[in-house]
Amino acid sequence: MNRKGLWAGNVYLDTFSILAFVSIAAVFFVLFTVQGDRGEVAIEGKANEVSSNLVLLNYLRTPVDVNNKTIKMSELIALTYNDRSLRGILDNKTTEALSSAIYIYKKGSNEIEVGYEISIYEKKGYPDRFAGSGAGAGGTPTTSVDAYVPVSINKTAYVELQRYN
């Protein structure tokens, strides 16, 4: 029996099997490495949006003292909408409220400060804000969330919170 052909077939089969295994492993490595990075960015973006929404809700519910009376920030916005002489008080109370929301986190070896800025408009898309202020609002704007505050029977103010890193 001649075994020369059998030995050559085994070498080709072994070589092909090793190449196929390495190729499949490389494809899986590339697929899971690339998808893992995209998922992390998406999760981080959603987390920023959720935390910004919580900051905005807490801001609107923050109790403030105005003329020896405790009211919510949303009520102060409604009062300022109808009486612009209260704008200075609203801006100061906004800065105080947002100062407590500033935090610093580490990303790698960098420390990043997160701050917020509130802008209050008569309506969405209106070019001039009638009140607003920020705290720690340096850096790049990353997330924007908004809410509407009722200011009279048929009017609302548009409140926008911008997150900065």
Secondary structure as the mmCIF struct_conf table of DSSP 4:
data_model
#
loop_
_struct_conf.conf_type_id
_struct_conf.id
_struct_conf.beg_label_comp_id
_struct_conf.beg_label_asym_id
_struct_conf.beg_label_seq_id
_struct_conf.end_label_comp_id
_struct_conf.end_label_asym_id
_struct_conf.end_label_seq_id
HELX_RH_AL_P HELX_RH_AL_P1 LYS A 4 ARG A 61
STRN STRN1 PRO A 63 VAL A 66
TURN_TY1_P TURN_TY1_P1 ASN A 67 ASN A 68
STRN STRN2 LYS A 69 LYS A 72
HELX_RH_AL_P HELX_RH_AL_P2 MET A 73 ASN A 82
HELX_RH_3T_P HELX_RH_3T_P1 ARG A 84 LEU A 86
HELX_RH_AL_P HELX_RH_AL_P3 ARG A 87 SER A 99
TURN_TY1_P TURN_TY1_P2 SER A 100 ALA A 101
STRN STRN3 TYR A 103 LYS A 107
TURN_TY1_P TURN_TY1_P3 GLY A 108 SER A 109
STRN STRN4 ASN A 110 TYR A 121
BEND BEND1 GLU A 122 LYS A 123
TURN_TY1_P TURN_TY1_P4 LYS A 124 GLY A 125
BEND BEND2 PRO A 127 ASP A 128
STRN STRN5 ARG A 129 ALA A 135
BEND BEND3 GLY A 136 GLY A 136
BEND BEND4 GLY A 139 GLY A 139
STRN STRN6 PRO A 141 PRO A 150
BEND BEND5 SER A 152 ASN A 154
STRN STRN7 THR A 156 TYR A 164
#
